[in-house]
Amino acid sequence: MNRRTLIRAAGATTAASIVAGLAFPEIASAEAGNAPSQGLADAVQRLQPVTPPPTPITDEERLARIEKARRLMRENNIGAMFLEHGSSLFYYTGVRWGLSERPFGAVIPAEGELAWITPGFEEERARELIKFSTDVRVWQEDESPYALVAQILRDRGVATGRVGIEERVRFFIADGIRREAPQSEIVSATPVTAGCRMIKSPAEIALMQRANDITIAAYRAAFPTLRPGLTQRELSATIATAITKLGGTSDGALCLFGVSSAFPHGTTKPAALTEGDIVLVDGGCTVEGYASDITRTTVFGKPSQHQRDVWDLEKRAQNAAFAAAQPGATCESVDAAARKVLTDAGLGPDYKLPGLPHRTGHGIGLDGHEWTNFVRGNTTKIQPGMCFSDEPMIVISGEFGVRLEDCLYVTEAGPKFFSAQSPAIDRPFP
């Protein structure tokens, strides 16, 4: 594909032409070429939480997850696994706990009752949160928490077996358990945790759908605030405000203008919006802990033919990945399908620029990025219940980047998007 100079269009464009089909008439009537009107600010401030309230994951579902984990432990010859602060602890138990140098966590054995360790001065708070066990063991400031874990392993009859450590458990904790339980073999618990978490339940998919709906609604509200001189941080803050108003949780979005859009995860250089700039917004939110991840790329003003061509090629690559994400296919085949569209157009090959510098997609759920990925070498078979991003970005260094990202979930009949794709470069929303 030939590189062409970006064409700067003369004159301002209306917000309605940037975001067609917007559900906020007072926003759509404002002009993007001027400073944001009070109506624009008010429209974001007047957003209300999406109704009805989301339905949290039930205790019954969490107990079923624990039973599945026990089955996977037995299949992988793991006697117990240890989890501390993080998404896996929340996934199985519903407990959230702040990160601290004082170990707090749970032992889930393949057989027998769960057991917990907690700092002594936190015992009362811990017991308020813990639902699925009465075995809560307390360590004082001058005692070893790892000795308690070793005793739990002995009590459950697995002190000489394999003990799985969840992947995000910090090294000093895993090492402490190893030293106090020298007859145990410390192994990765990923076959158990990923084996459970990669397959989402209908309740999880419903929460992810809510998160995606909120993100799109926030983008719809924020995109009409585009104006000359707007900074990337200002747009990010507007999106964060909109998401909060709609009932999601977010720290904002990655917002990139012009040449900055060629940096997949942003640049340290600030940028202010000018006519003809590519606008790339990559963000999401969480609902009851479950994440969305959506990227929209448009142009502030009239797009050049070069920008249109690259955007259209990106859309073809995204569609090719989606079509390949069928039950029974390998994850790597999805990456290959998207990459073929780009290499056939003369980009790449592989990760070379101009082209696609990263994998085509990642797993998503309680973490924005989790097991497993659409990437070469990953022969994992796609199954119903898996959720992924679909985002084969095109980067042209020194000019701009285009990324279209929508997340999908896999059904028996094939993949389904959580969000409606962008129709065109100048229509980021249907």
C-alpha positions as CSV (number, residue, x, y, z in Angstrom):
1,M,0.0,0.0,0.0
2,N,1.4,3.4,-1.0
3,R,2.0,6.0,1.7
4,R,0.3,9.3,0.9
5,T,0.4,12.6,2.6
6,L,-2.6,13.2,4.9
7,I,-5.1,15.6,3.3
8,R,-6.1,18.3,5.7
9,A,-9.8,19.2,5.0
10,A,-10.8,22.8,5.2
11,G,-13.6,23.9,7.5
12,A,-15.2,22.3,10.5
13,T,-17.3,19.3,10.5
14,T,-20.4,18.8,12.7
15,A,-20.5,16.4,15.6
16,A,-23.4,14.7,13.9
17,S,-21.1,13.7,11.0
18,I,-18.5,12.3,13.4
19,V,-21.0,10.2,15.3
20,A,-24.0,9.2,13.2
21,G,-27.0,7.7,15.0
22,L,-26.1,9.3,18.3
23,A,-28.7,8.8,20.9
24,F,-28.2,12.2,22.5
25,P,-29.9,14.9,20.3
26,E,-28.5,17.8,22.3
27,I,-25.0,16.5,21.6
28,A,-25.6,15.8,17.9
29,S,-26.6,19.3,17.3
30,A,-23.4,20.9,18.5
31,E,-20.5,21.7,16.2
32,A,-17.2,20.0,16.7
33,G,-15.3,23.0,15.3
34,N,-16.0,25.2,18.3
35,A,-15.3,25.0,22.0
36,P,-17.6,22.5,23.8
37,S,-20.9,24.0,24.5
38,Q,-22.6,23.9,27.9
39,G,-25.1,21.5,26.3
40,L,-22.3,19.0,25.6
41,A,-21.0,19.2,29.2
42,D,-24.5,18.9,30.5
43,A,-25.3,15.9,28.3
44,V,-22.5,13.9,29.8
45,Q,-23.4,15.1,33.4
46,R,-27.0,14.1,32.8
47,L,-26.2,10.5,31.9
48,Q,-27.9,8.0,34.3
49,P,-26.9,4.4,35.3
50,V,-28.0,1.7,32.9
51,T,-31.0,-0.1,34.2
52,P,-31.9,-2.6,35.7
53,P,-29.0,-3.0,38.1
54,P,-26.5,-5.8,37.1
55,T,-27.0,-9.2,38.7
56,P,-23.9,-10.3,40.7
57,I,-22.4,-13.7,40.5
58,T,-24.3,-16.0,42.9
59,D,-22.8,-18.0,45.7
60,E,-24.1,-21.1,44.0
61,E,-22.1,-20.3,40.9
62,R,-18.9,-19.7,42.9
63,L,-19.3,-23.1,44.7
64,A,-19.7,-24.7,41.3
65,R,-16.4,-23.1,40.2
66,I,-14.7,-24.5,43.3
67,E,-16.0,-28.0,42.4
68,K,-14.7,-27.6,38.8
69,A,-11.4,-26.5,40.2
70,R,-11.2,-29.6,42.4
71,R,-11.9,-31.8,39.4
72,L,-9.2,-30.1,37.4
73,M,-6.8,-30.5,40.3
74,R,-7.4,-34.2,40.4
75,E,-6.9,-34.4,36.6
76,N,-3.6,-32.6,36.9
77,N,-2.4,-34.4,40.0
78,I,-2.5,-31.3,42.2
79,G,-3.4,-31.8,45.8
80,A,-4.2,-28.1,46.6
81,M,-3.8,-24.6,45.3
82,F,-3.0,-21.4,47.0
83,L,-4.5,-18.0,46.0
84,E,-3.9,-14.5,47.3
85,H,-5.2,-11.1,46.4
86,G,-6.4,-10.9,42.8
87,S,-9.0,-11.8,40.3
88,S,-8.8,-15.6,40.8
89,L,-9.4,-15.2,44.6
90,F,-12.5,-13.1,43.7
91,Y,-13.5,-15.6,41.0
92,Y,-13.7,-18.5,43.4
93,T,-14.7,-16.9,46.7
94,G,-16.1,-13.4,46.0
95,V,-13.5,-12.0,48.4
96,R,-11.6,-8.9,47.5
97,W,-8.5,-8.0,49.6
98,G,-6.0,-5.2,49.2
99,L,-2.4,-6.0,48.3
100,S,-0.1,-5.9,51.3
101,E,3.2,-7.2,52.5
102,R,1.2,-9.3,55.0
103,P,0.0,-12.5,53.3
104,F,-3.7,-13.2,53.2
105,G,-5.1,-16.0,51.1
106,A,-6.9,-19.2,50.6
107,V,-6.0,-22.9,50.2
108,I,-8.4,-24.8,48.0
109,P,-7.7,-28.5,48.4
110,A,-8.7,-31.1,45.9
111,E,-10.6,-32.8,48.8
112,G,-11.8,-31.2,52.0
113,E,-12.8,-27.8,53.3
114,L,-11.2,-24.5,52.1
115,A,-8.9,-22.9,54.6
116,W,-7.7,-19.3,55.0
117,I,-4.8,-17.5,56.5
118,T,-5.1,-13.9,57.7
119,P,-3.0,-11.5,59.8
120,G,-4.3,-11.6,63.4
121,F,-5.4,-8.0,63.5
122,E,-7.4,-8.5,60.3
123,E,-9.3,-11.6,61.6
124,E,-12.6,-9.9,62.3
125,R,-12.7,-8.2,58.8
126,A,-11.6,-11.4,57.1
127,R,-14.5,-13.4,58.8
128,E,-16.9,-10.8,57.6
129,L,-15.9,-11.5,54.0
130,I,-15.3,-15.2,54.0
131,K,-18.4,-17.3,53.1
132,F,-17.4,-20.8,52.1
133,S,-15.3,-22.0,55.1
134,T,-15.0,-21.8,58.8
135,D,-11.3,-22.7,58.8
136,V,-9.7,-19.4,59.2
137,R,-6.1,-19.5,60.6
138,V,-4.5,-16.5,62.2
139,W,-0.9,-15.5,62.3
140,Q,0.5,-12.8,64.5
141,E,3.2,-10.2,63.5
142,D,6.0,-12.3,64.9
143,E,4.8,-15.6,63.4
144,S,5.2,-17.2,60.0
145,P,2.1,-17.2,57.8
146,Y,3.7,-19.9,55.6
147,A,3.9,-22.3,58.5
148,L,0.1,-22.0,58.7
149,V,-0.2,-23.0,55.0
150,A,2.1,-25.9,55.5
151,Q,-0.1,-27.1,58.4
152,I,-3.2,-26.8,56.2
153,L,-1.5,-29.0,53.6
154,R,-0.7,-31.6,56.3
155,D,-4.3,-31.4,57.6
156,R,-5.7,-32.0,54.1
157,G,-3.3,-34.9,53.5
158,V,-1.4,-33.3,50.7
159,A,1.9,-32.2,52.4
160,T,3.9,-34.6,50.1
161,G,2.0,-33.8,46.9
162,R,1.9,-31.2,44.3
163,V,0.8,-27.7,45.4
164,G,-0.4,-25.3,42.7
165,I,0.4,-21.6,43.0
166,E,-1.9,-19.2,41.2
167,E,0.1,-17.3,38.6
168,R,-0.1,-13.9,40.3
169,V,0.9,-15.0,43.7
170,R,4.0,-13.0,44.6
171,F,7.4,-14.8,44.7
172,F,8.1,-14.2,48.4
173,I,4.9,-15.9,49.3
174,A,5.4,-18.9,47.0
175,D,9.0,-19.2,48.3
176,G,7.8,-19.0,51.9
177,I,5.4,-21.9,51.3
178,R,8.2,-23.9,49.6
179,R,10.5,-23.4,52.6
180,E,7.8,-24.3,55.2
181,A,6.6,-27.3,53.2
182,P,9.8,-28.8,51.8
183,Q,8.2,-32.1,51.0
184,S,5.6,-30.5,48.7
185,E,6.3,-29.9,45.0
186,I,5.4,-26.3,44.0
187,V,3.8,-26.2,40.6
188,S,1.8,-23.8,38.5
189,A,-2.0,-23.7,39.2
190,T,-2.7,-22.3,35.7
191,P,-4.1,-25.6,34.3
192,V,-6.8,-25.2,37.0
193,T,-7.4,-21.4,37.1
194,A,-7.3,-20.9,33.3
195,G,-9.2,-24.2,32.8
196,C,-12.0,-22.7,34.8
197,R,-11.8,-19.0,33.9
198,M,-11.5,-19.3,30.1
199,I,-15.0,-20.7,29.8
200,K,-17.6,-18.0,30.8
201,S,-21.0,-18.8,32.2
202,P,-24.2,-17.0,31.0
203,A,-24.1,-14.8,34.1
204,E,-20.5,-13.8,33.3
205,I,-21.3,-13.0,29.7
206,A,-24.3,-10.9,30.8
207,L,-22.0,-8.8,33.0
208,M,-19.5,-8.4,30.2
209,Q,-22.4,-7.4,27.9
210,R,-23.3,-4.7,30.4
211,A,-19.8,-3.4,30.5
212,N,-19.6,-3.3,26.7
213,D,-23.0,-1.5,26.5
214,I,-21.8,1.1,29.0
215,T,-18.5,1.7,27.1
216,I,-20.2,2.2,23.8
217,A,-22.7,4.6,25.4
218,A,-19.8,6.6,27.0
219,Y,-18.0,6.8,23.7
220,R,-21.2,8.0,22.0
221,A,-21.5,10.8,24.6
222,A,-17.8,11.8,24.5
223,F,-16.9,11.7,20.8
224,P,-19.0,14.8,20.0
225,T,-16.9,16.8,22.4
226,L,-14.0,16.7,19.8
227,R,-12.8,20.2,19.0
228,P,-9.6,21.8,17.9
229,G,-7.1,22.1,20.8
230,L,-8.7,19.3,22.8
231,T,-6.1,17.2,24.6
232,Q,-5.9,13.5,24.8
233,R,-6.2,13.7,28.6
234,E,-9.3,15.8,28.4
235,L,-11.0,13.3,26.1
236,S,-10.0,10.5,28.4
237,A,-11.4,12.3,31.5
238,T,-14.7,12.9,29.7
239,I,-15.0,9.2,28.8
240,A,-14.2,8.2,32.4
241,T,-16.9,10.6,33.7
242,A,-19.5,9.2,31.2
243,I,-18.7,5.6,32.2
244,T,-19.1,6.5,35.9
245,K,-22.4,8.2,35.2
246,L,-23.6,5.1,33.4
247,G,-22.7,2.8,36.2
248,G,-19.4,1.4,35.2
249,T,-15.9,1.6,36.8
250,S,-13.1,3.1,34.7
251,D,-9.9,5.0,35.0
252,G,-10.5,6.5,31.5
253,A,-9.4,5.5,28.1
254,L,-6.2,5.6,26.0
255,C,-6.9,8.5,23.6
256,L,-4.4,9.1,20.7
257,F,-4.4,11.9,18.1
258,G,-2.6,12.1,14.8
259,V,0.9,10.6,14.7
260,S,0.4,9.4,18.3
261,S,-2.1,6.8,17.1
262,A,0.8,4.9,15.5
263,F,1.9,3.9,19.1
264,P,-0.3,0.9,20.0
265,H,-0.2,1.7,23.8
266,G,0.4,5.5,23.5
267,T,3.4,7.8,23.8
268,T,4.7,10.1,26.5
269,K,4.3,13.1,24.1
270,P,1.1,15.1,24.7
271,A,-1.0,16.0,21.7
272,A,-3.8,18.5,21.0
273,L,-6.4,17.8,18.3
274,T,-6.2,19.4,14.9
275,E,-8.3,19.1,11.8
276,G,-7.7,15.9,9.8
277,D,-6.2,14.0,12.8
278,I,-6.9,10.3,13.2
279,V,-8.6,9.9,16.6
280,L,-8.0,6.5,18.3
281,V,-9.8,5.7,21.6
282,D,-9.1,2.4,23.4
283,G,-10.8,1.8,26.7
284,G,-13.4,-0.1,28.7
285,C,-14.9,-0.4,32.1
286,T,-15.8,-3.1,34.6
287,V,-19.2,-4.2,36.0
288,E,-19.1,-6.4,39.0
289,G,-15.5,-6.9,38.1
290,Y,-16.1,-8.0,34.5
291,A,-14.3,-6.0,31.8
292,S,-15.0,-4.6,28.4
293,D,-12.3,-3.5,25.9
294,I,-13.3,-1.5,22.8
295,T,-11.3,0.6,20.4
296,R,-12.8,3.1,17.9
297,T,-10.8,4.9,15.3
298,T,-12.2,7.9,13.4
299,V,-11.0,11.2,11.9
300,F,-11.6,14.7,13.2
301,G,-12.8,16.4,10.0
302,K,-12.9,14.9,6.6
303,P,-10.8,11.7,6.2
304,S,-8.3,11.5,3.3
305,Q,-8.5,8.7,0.8
306,H,-5.4,7.2,2.4
307,Q,-7.0,7.1,5.8
308,R,-10.1,5.6,4.4
309,D,-8.1,2.9,2.6
310,V,-6.2,1.9,5.7
311,W,-9.4,1.9,7.9
312,D,-11.2,-0.2,5.4
313,L,-8.3,-2.7,5.3
314,E,-8.4,-2.9,9.1
315,K,-12.1,-3.6,9.0
316,R,-11.5,-6.5,6.6
317,A,-8.8,-7.9,8.9
318,Q,-11.1,-7.7,11.9
319,N,-13.9,-9.4,9.9
320,A,-11.5,-12.2,8.8
321,A,-10.5,-12.9,12.5
322,F,-14.1,-13.0,13.5
323,A,-15.1,-15.4,10.8
324,A,-12.2,-17.7,11.8
325,A,-13.1,-17.8,15.5
326,Q,-15.2,-20.9,15.2
327,P,-15.6,-23.6,17.8
328,G,-12.9,-26.3,17.3
329,A,-10.5,-23.9,15.4
330,T,-7.2,-23.2,17.0
331,C,-6.5,-19.8,18.5
332,E,-3.5,-19.3,16.2
333,S,-5.7,-19.7,13.1
334,V,-7.6,-16.5,14.0
335,D,-4.4,-14.5,14.1
336,A,-3.3,-16.1,10.8
337,A,-6.7,-15.1,9.2
338,A,-6.3,-11.5,10.1
339,R,-2.7,-11.3,9.2
340,K,-3.3,-12.8,5.8
341,V,-5.6,-9.9,4.9
342,L,-2.8,-7.5,5.7
343,T,0.0,-9.4,4.0
344,D,-2.0,-9.8,0.9
345,A,-2.3,-6.0,0.8
346,G,1.5,-5.7,1.0
347,L,1.8,-5.0,4.7
348,G,4.1,-6.8,7.1
349,P,4.9,-9.7,6.9
350,D,4.8,-11.0,10.4
351,Y,5.2,-8.1,12.9
352,K,7.1,-5.8,10.6
353,L,5.8,-2.3,10.0
354,P,3.8,-1.0,8.3
355,G,1.6,-3.8,9.5
356,L,0.2,-5.6,12.5
357,P,2.8,-5.4,15.4
358,H,1.0,-7.5,18.0
359,R,-1.3,-10.5,18.4
360,T,-4.8,-10.3,17.0
361,G,-6.6,-10.7,20.3
362,H,-6.5,-11.6,24.0
363,G,-8.8,-13.4,26.4
364,I,-10.9,-11.2,28.6
365,G,-13.1,-11.6,31.7
366,L,-12.3,-10.5,35.2
367,D,-9.0,-9.3,33.8
368,G,-8.8,-7.0,30.8
369,H,-6.2,-9.4,29.5
370,E,-6.4,-13.1,30.5
371,W,-6.0,-16.6,29.1
372,T,-6.0,-17.3,26.2
373,N,-4.7,-15.3,23.1
374,F,-5.2,-15.2,19.4
375,V,-1.5,-15.5,18.6
376,R,0.8,-17.7,16.5
377,G,1.8,-20.9,18.3
378,N,-1.3,-21.1,20.4
379,T,-2.9,-24.3,19.4
380,T,-5.6,-24.1,22.1
381,K,-9.0,-25.1,20.6
382,I,-11.7,-22.5,20.7
383,Q,-14.7,-23.5,22.8
384,P,-18.1,-22.1,23.5
385,G,-18.0,-19.7,26.4
386,M,-14.5,-18.3,25.6
387,C,-14.3,-14.6,25.2
388,F,-11.7,-12.6,23.2
389,S,-10.8,-9.2,21.8
390,D,-10.6,-8.9,18.1
391,E,-8.2,-6.1,17.3
392,P,-5.7,-6.6,14.4
393,M,-4.2,-3.1,14.4
394,I,-2.5,-1.5,11.4
395,V,0.5,0.8,12.3
396,I,2.1,3.1,9.8
397,S,5.0,4.7,11.8
398,G,5.3,8.4,11.5
399,E,1.7,8.7,10.1
400,F,-1.0,7.1,12.1
401,G,-2.5,3.8,13.3
402,V,-5.9,2.3,13.0
403,R,-7.3,-0.2,15.5
404,L,-10.8,-1.5,15.5
405,E,-11.5,-3.6,18.6
406,D,-14.6,-5.4,19.6
407,C,-14.8,-8.3,22.0
408,L,-16.6,-11.5,21.2
409,Y,-17.9,-14.6,22.9
410,V,-18.1,-18.0,21.4
411,T,-21.4,-19.9,21.1
412,E,-22.1,-23.4,19.8
413,A,-23.1,-21.7,16.6
414,G,-20.0,-19.5,16.3
415,P,-18.7,-16.2,17.6
416,K,-20.9,-13.2,18.5
417,F,-19.7,-9.6,19.2
418,F,-20.6,-7.9,22.4
419,S,-20.6,-4.5,20.5
420,A,-21.7,-3.5,17.1
421,Q,-18.7,-2.9,14.8
422,S,-17.9,0.6,13.4
423,P,-19.6,1.0,9.9
424,A,-17.0,3.4,8.5
425,I,-14.1,5.7,9.4
426,D,-16.5,8.7,9.6
427,R,-19.2,6.6,11.4
428,P,-17.7,5.1,14.5
429,F,-21.2,3.9,15.6
430,P,-24.1,2.4,13.7
